[in-house]
Every structure is written in structure tokens, then in C-alpha cells.
């Protein structure tokens, strides 16, 4: 039998996605039966459902129903927000749309004159709804917009490519759609892309260049205090990533034939980094369900409903980001070319800069984001701020209690000072 290395790449490449799809299809009937059984049990008398053996079986059915991924964006589920003493309705509307992403606005009825903020979301396997908590914290004080990236497997080949340069171009176009005087907050992965966008806009004296730029837990210079994630990105040449992690969208989807970095691959990598935690969480979920602790069970369900909603990245975006940001370090070395132009952060003069890092961040280590300050040498020192948040890891920088009560007040002050 031939070894896998003897199989032509044109044959091997689609196998990753096809294998995942085949496994998903095989599990679908079992999940359907479990769902029907759960629905039928819901009509049984309470005393039947409370029998320990029945409740344990029902809990197992529930976990089987949930044993799968979705490739559809969850709802932002933000219907209202409290502004002062008033509960204000919120309408989620798309302002600009392309095949690869949209500019979504959270419009508050009857509220105007607040700072306009573009939240640049990561494109790393999950939908922008992962930043729901970030948005909810920003909303009372700001008119919030977010980059709502789409699933690459839904973009037909006729729509062209979407790489590093196209991501930067989208950020610029979204800022132009919002108009002059906006503020930008980059979260995690896209901090390098956001910085490149603002640098190009500043060099062009673009009227929509943001008044402030806040970069949070993002890889501006991954040569500093490299984490395990950074080391994994540099252990193999970019050709290895292309050969082993890139697949082709199957024929059943609109993006058939498009080369992608599948979202399920990224999710698997995330889960393997904290496998014990995820196993323990599902054991806890089963226990809560079996014992009728609905509130505790729902909390875990809500998290994994979001976590198991994945999107595919275009191959070119994934490979170019790994190569330019994590392997070649082109931005901090002053060698990043975007749209046939060298990116020069020193051209930024009128935009205030803030960086935020987490003390315990094991994905983007301390020092990697604050590196933006030395690159943006054209910004006066009194318009630069840095905040190191004690006691938080990566996600604690932009989500959770410490983000809301300790980090956000700093960000809000920066925005107000620059507005």
C-alpha cells in the first residue's frame, strides 16, 4: 500500500474536510433520534422524569443532541441596554456587507451624540458574537459597530480571494462608512491588521482615520516573551501549515472548491490546549442535567452554544497571517507590505494610542501588544497609554467582570479624552 506521502496533494487536500463531514453525517441520525426521545420525554409526568435512571438517560440524550458543531452565526441576543436609568431598545443592523464580512451597528433607539466605536473582531475560527460581552459593556456609553466576519465556506469562488490585505482593506472601508471621528478597538488576533489599517489611513491623511486606537491582547510583536502558541507557529515552515491544515470546501456548500482553514480544526486546537477543562465541563453538564439543576446546566450550555459555532477562514488569510505576523514578524521589523505599500506606523500622529495586556495571558504574552508604542513613534507621549491588567488571562482582558469593572473604565477614559 502506498504511504500517505505518495498520494497527490490534489487528492489529499479535500480529505480533511470530507472526513469531518462524513463523521458529522454519520452522527446526525443518532442525534435526531436522541432529540425526538428528549422531546417525547418532555410530555411524560414529572414523577417519571424525576426517576434517577430516567433522568440519567435523558441527560445522556441531551449531550448526544449537542455533540456537534454549527457553522451558522449565533444571535448577538442584545435586545436592550440600560443607559442611565432607562432601558433602551437595541436594533442590530448591517450597515455594509461583502461576501466575507459585514459592518454591524448596534443602534440604540433615541440615543445620539455618543462616541462611535468600531470593534475589530478576531477572524480565528469563531464568529464575532464571541465578543457579545465586550459589546454589552461598551454599549451604554458608545455607538458600537463590529466587524462581523462571514464563514468562508459560504463565499463562492467567483467572489475572489480574502487575505491579509483584504482584511486591512475591509477595516479601512468600515471606518470610512462610519465616518470621521470614530474610535477603533482591536481585540486579540487582528491588532496587527488594525494597526496596519490605521497607519495606511494616516499616511493618506484619510478623514476617517480614527481619533483613538485601542489594541487589546494582540500579537504586534511575537518575538517578545514567546508563548507556546507562538512557538508552535514557528516550529514548522509555512509549507507544512498549507499541506496539513488547509482543506477544500465540499461540493454541497456555496463556497465549493474554495481552499480554507476549517473552523473545526481551530476549535480542536483550542480544546486540546485545555482538554481536561472541557471534559470536566461536560461531566458537570451531565450531572446538572441528571439532577435537575437547570440553571447551572444552562450556564454551561450557553457557553458551548457559542464555542461550538465555528467558521472557516480562507486559506490565504490564515497562511498570510501566520507567515507575516507569527513567523516573519514583518510589522515590528518595518517590512510589512500591504496593498503594494510599506506599512509605516510612525506615520500615525493624530490618533491616540492605548494598549491593554493581561498579566496571565498565555496566548499573547506581556510585551507583545505594548510593542505598538515604539512602532508608533509619531504619536506624542501624552497621547499614549498602556494598561496591564493584574490577575487575568487572555480572555479576561476583554470579557468578564474585570474587563467591565477595571479595564473598560480605562478604555472609556481614553475614548472620551480623544473624542
C-alpha positions in Angstrom: 0.0 0.0 0.0 1.3 3.5 -0.8 2.2 5.7 2.1 0.2 9.0 2.5 3.2 10.9 1.1 2.7 9.1 -2.2 -0.9 10.4 -2.5 -1.1 13.5 -4.8 -1.8 16.7 -2.9 -4.9 17.3 -5.1 -6.4 14.1 -3.7 -5.2 14.5 -0.1 -6.2 18.1 0.4 -10.0 17.7 0.4 -9.8 14.6 2.7 -9.7 16.6 5.9 -13.0 18.3 5.3 -14.6 15.2 3.7 -13.7 13.1 6.7 -15.2 15.7 9.1 -18.3 15.9 7.0 -18.7 12.1 6.8 -18.3 11.8 10.6 -20.9 14.6 11.1 -23.3 12.9 8.7 -22.9 9.5 10.4 -23.7 11.1 13.8 -26.8 13.0 12.5 -29.3 10.1 12.7 -28.3 9.3 16.3 -28.6 13.0 17.3 -32.0 13.1 15.6 -33.3 10.1 17.5 -32.0 11.4 20.8 -33.7 14.7 20.1 -37.0 13.0 19.4 -36.7 10.9 22.5 -36.0 14.0 24.6 -39.0 15.8 23.1 -41.3 12.8 23.9 -40.0 12.6 27.4 -40.9 16.2 28.0 -44.6 15.2 27.8 -44.2 12.5 30.4 -45.4 13.1 34.0 -42.9 14.9 36.3 -42.6 11.9 38.5 -41.4 9.8 35.6 -38.8 12.3 34.6 -37.6 12.5 38.2 -36.8 8.8 38.4 -33.0 8.7 38.7 -32.4 6.2 35.9 -34.7 8.1 33.6 -33.1 11.5 34.3 -29.6 10.0 33.7 -30.7 8.6 30.3 -32.3 11.9 29.5 -29.1 13.7 30.4 -27.2 11.4 28.0 -29.6 12.1 25.2 -29.2 15.8 25.8 -25.4 15.5 25.5 -25.7 13.4 22.3 -28.0 16.1 20.7 -25.4 18.7 21.5 -22.5 16.6 20.2 -21.9 18.6 17.0 -20.8 21.9 15.6 -22.7 24.6 13.8 -21.4 26.8 11.1 -24.1 29.4 11.5 -23.6 32.7 13.4 -25.4 32.8 16.7 -27.6 35.7 17.5 -26.0 38.6 19.4 -29.0 38.5 21.7 -28.7 42.1 22.6 -32.3 43.5 22.6 -31.8 46.4 25.0 -29.3 48.2 27.1 -29.6 50.3 30.2 -28.4 53.9 29.5 -28.6 55.8 32.8 -31.9 54.9 34.4 -33.6 54.0 31.2 -33.8 50.6 29.4 -33.2 51.5 25.7 -34.1 49.1 22.8 -31.2 48.0 20.6 -31.5 47.1 16.9 -28.8 45.0 15.3 -28.4 46.2 11.7 -25.8 45.6 9.0 -24.6 48.8 7.5 -22.2 47.5 5.0 -21.9 43.9 3.6 -19.4 42.0 1.5 -19.1 38.2 0.8 -16.5 38.0 3.5 -17.8 40.3 6.2 -20.2 43.0 7.3 -20.2 46.1 9.4 -22.8 45.6 12.0 -24.2 48.5 14.1 -26.0 48.2 17.5 -28.4 51.1 17.1 -29.9 52.4 20.3 -33.3 54.0 19.8 -33.4 57.7 20.6 -29.8 57.9 21.6 -27.3 60.1 19.7 -24.1 62.1 20.1 -22.1 59.2 21.8 -18.6 58.3 20.6 -18.6 55.9 17.6 -16.5 52.8 18.2 -15.5 50.2 15.7 -14.8 46.9 17.5 -12.4 44.9 15.2 -13.2 41.2 16.0 -10.8 38.3 15.5 -11.1 36.1 12.5 -9.8 32.9 14.1 -12.5 30.2 13.8 -15.3 31.7 15.8 -18.0 34.3 14.9 -17.8 37.9 16.2 -20.7 37.0 18.6 -17.9 35.7 20.8 -17.4 39.4 21.7 -21.1 39.8 22.9 -20.0 40.6 26.4 -17.5 43.2 25.1 -20.2 44.8 23.1 -22.6 44.9 26.1 -20.0 46.7 28.2 -19.3 49.3 25.5 -23.0 49.9 24.6 -24.2 52.2 27.4 -21.6 54.9 26.6 -20.9 54.4 22.9 -22.4 53.9 19.5 -20.9 50.5 18.8 -20.1 48.8 15.4 -18.4 45.5 14.9 -16.6 43.6 12.1 -19.0 40.7 11.5 -16.8 38.2 9.6 -18.6 35.5 7.5 -18.0 31.8 7.0 -15.6 31.4 4.1 -17.3 28.2 3.0 -20.3 30.3 2.1 -18.3 32.6 -0.3 -18.4 31.3 -3.9 -15.0 31.1 -5.7 -16.3 33.8 -8.1 -16.1 36.3 -5.2 -12.3 36.2 -5.3 -9.7 36.0 -2.5 -9.7 37.3 1.1 -6.2 37.6 2.6 -4.3 39.8 4.9 -4.5 42.8 2.6 -8.3 42.3 2.0 -8.8 42.2 5.8 -7.0 45.5 6.2 -9.0 47.0 3.3 -12.2 45.9 5.0 -11.2 47.7 8.2 -10.5 50.9 6.3 -13.7 50.7 4.3 -15.7 50.1 7.5 -14.1 53.2 9.2 -14.9 55.2 6.1 -18.5 54.0 6.3 -18.8 55.1 9.9 -17.3 58.4 9.0 -14.7 60.9 10.5 -14.3 61.0 14.3 -14.7 57.3 15.1 -12.6 55.2 17.5 -11.1 51.8 16.9 -10.7 48.9 19.4 -8.8 45.8 18.1 -9.3 42.6 20.1 -6.7 39.8 20.0 -5.6 38.4 16.6 -6.4 41.5 14.4 -4.3 44.0 16.3 -1.6 43.8 13.7 -4.1 44.2 10.9 -5.8 47.1 12.7 -2.6 48.9 13.3 -1.7 48.5 9.6 -5.0 49.9 8.5 -4.7 53.0 10.7 -1.1 53.5 9.5 -2.1 53.5 5.9 -5.0 55.8 6.6 -2.8 58.2 8.5 -0.3 58.3 5.7 -3.1 59.1 3.2 -4.5 61.8 5.6 -7.8 59.9 5.3 -10.6 61.9 7.0 -11.9 58.7 8.6 -8.6 57.9 10.4 -9.8 57.1 13.9 -9.3 59.5 16.8 -8.1 56.7 19.1 -6.9 53.2 18.6 -7.0 50.7 21.5 -5.2 47.4 20.9 -6.1 44.6 23.4 -4.1 41.4 23.9 -2.9 41.3 20.3 0.2 40.0 18.6 2.0 43.1 17.4 5.5 41.6 18.1 5.5 37.9 18.9 9.3 37.9 19.3 8.8 39.2 22.8 8.2 36.6 25.5 7.0 33.9 23.0 4.2 31.7 24.3 3.5 28.1 23.4 1.2 29.3 20.7 4.0 31.5 19.2 6.4 28.6 19.4 4.1 26.2 17.6 3.7 28.8 14.8 7.5 28.9 14.2 8.4 25.2 14.6 7.2 24.4 11.1 7.7 26.1 7.8 4.6 27.8 6.2 4.5 24.9 3.7 3.7 22.5 6.5 0.7 24.5 7.6 -0.5 24.6 4.0 -0.1 20.9 3.4 -1.5 19.7 6.7 -4.1 22.3 7.8 -5.7 23.6 4.6 -8.6 21.7 3.0 -11.2 22.3 0.3 -14.9 23.1 0.8 -17.1 20.2 -0.3 -19.5 20.5 -3.2 -22.6 20.8 -1.1 -21.7 24.4 0.1 -21.8 27.7 -1.8 -18.0 28.0 -1.5 -17.4 24.6 -3.1 -13.8 24.3 -4.2 -12.5 27.2 -2.0 -9.4 26.4 0.0 -9.9 27.1 3.7 -8.5 26.6 7.1 -11.6 24.8 8.6 -13.1 26.2 11.8 -13.3 22.7 13.3 -9.5 22.4 13.1 -9.0 25.6 15.0 -11.6 24.5 17.6 -9.9 21.2 18.1 -6.6 23.0 18.7 -8.2 25.3 21.3 -9.8 22.4 23.1 -6.7 20.3 23.1 -4.9 23.2 24.9 -7.4 22.8 27.8 -8.8 19.3 27.2 -9.2 18.5 30.9 -11.3 21.6 31.5 -13.6 20.8 28.6 -14.1 17.2 29.7 -14.8 18.3 33.2 -17.3 20.9 32.0 -19.3 18.2 30.1 -19.2 15.9 33.0 -20.6 18.7 35.1 -23.2 19.4 32.5 -24.4 15.8 32.5 -24.5 15.9 36.3 -26.5 19.1 36.4 -29.0 17.7 33.8 -29.3 14.4 35.6 -30.0 16.1 39.0 -32.4 18.7 37.5 -30.1 21.7 38.2 -31.4 23.6 35.2 -29.8 26.9 36.0 -26.3 25.5 36.3 -26.8 23.4 33.2 -28.0 26.3 31.1 -24.9 28.3 32.0 -22.6 25.6 30.5 -24.9 25.2 27.5 -24.9 28.9 26.7 -21.1 28.9 26.7 -20.8 25.9 24.4 -23.5 27.0 22.1 -21.2 29.9 21.3 -18.0 27.9 21.5 -19.2 25.2 19.1 -20.3 27.7 16.4 -17.3 27.8 14.1 -16.5 29.5 10.8 -13.9 28.6 8.1 -11.1 31.0 7.3 -9.9 31.5 3.7 -6.6 29.7 3.2 -4.9 32.9 2.1 -5.9 34.8 5.2 -4.8 32.1 7.6 -1.4 31.4 5.8 -0.6 35.0 5.3 -1.3 35.9 8.9 0.8 33.0 10.2 3.6 33.9 7.9 3.6 37.7 8.2 2.7 38.1 11.9 4.0 35.0 13.7 6.8 33.7 11.6 8.5 36.7 9.8 7.4 39.5 12.2 7.2 41.9 9.3 5.3 44.7 11.1 7.8 45.3 14.0 10.7 44.9 11.6 9.3 47.6 9.4 9.0 45.2 6.4 5.2 44.7 6.2 3.9 45.3 2.7 0.1 45.7 2.4 -1.6 46.5 -1.0 1.9 47.1 -2.5 2.7 49.7 0.1 5.0 49.5 3.1 3.2 49.9 6.3 4.7 52.7 8.4 3.2 53.0 11.9 5.3 56.1 12.5 3.0 57.9 10.1 0.3 57.9 12.8 0.3 61.3 14.5 -3.3 62.4 15.2 -4.6 59.1 16.6 -4.3 58.5 20.4 -3.0 55.0 21.3 -3.8 52.7 24.1 -2.7 49.1 24.6 -4.0 46.6 27.1 -2.4 43.3 28.2 -3.3 40.6 30.7 -0.8 39.6 33.4 -1.5 35.9 33.0 -2.1 35.8 29.2 -0.6 32.6 27.9 -1.7 33.2 24.3 -0.4 36.8 23.7 2.2 37.4 26.4 3.0 40.6 28.2 5.1 42.9 26.0 3.7 41.7 22.6 1.0 44.4 22.4 2.7 47.3 24.2 5.3 47.0 21.4 3.0 49.1 19.3 4.1 52.2 21.3 7.7 52.1 20.0 6.4 51.5 16.4 4.0 54.5 16.6 6.8 57.0 17.3 4.9 59.8 15.6 2.3 59.9 18.5 3.2 62.3 21.3 3.9 60.5 24.6 1.0 62.3 26.3 -1.4 60.6 23.9 -0.2 57.1 24.6 -1.4 54.9 27.4 -0.8 51.3 28.5 -2.7 49.2 31.0 -1.5 45.8 32.4 -4.5 44.1 34.0 -3.5 42.0 37.0 -4.9 38.6 37.6 -6.4 37.9 34.1 -5.5 35.6 31.2 -6.2 36.2 27.6 -10.0 36.4 27.6 -10.1 38.3 30.8 -8.7 41.3 29.0 -11.9 41.8 27.0 -14.6 39.8 28.7 -15.9 39.1 32.2 -16.0 41.1 35.4 -12.5 42.6 35.4 -12.9 43.7 31.9 -16.2 45.5 32.8 -15.1 47.0 36.1 -11.3 47.6 35.7 -10.2 47.5 32.1 -13.2 49.2 30.4 -13.1 52.4 32.6 -9.5 52.9 31.3 -10.6 52.4 27.7 -13.6 54.7 28.2 -11.4 57.5 29.5 -9.1 57.1 26.5 -12.0 57.4 24.1 -13.5 60.4 25.9 -10.1 62.2 26.1 -9.6 61.7 22.3 -13.2 62.3 21.2 
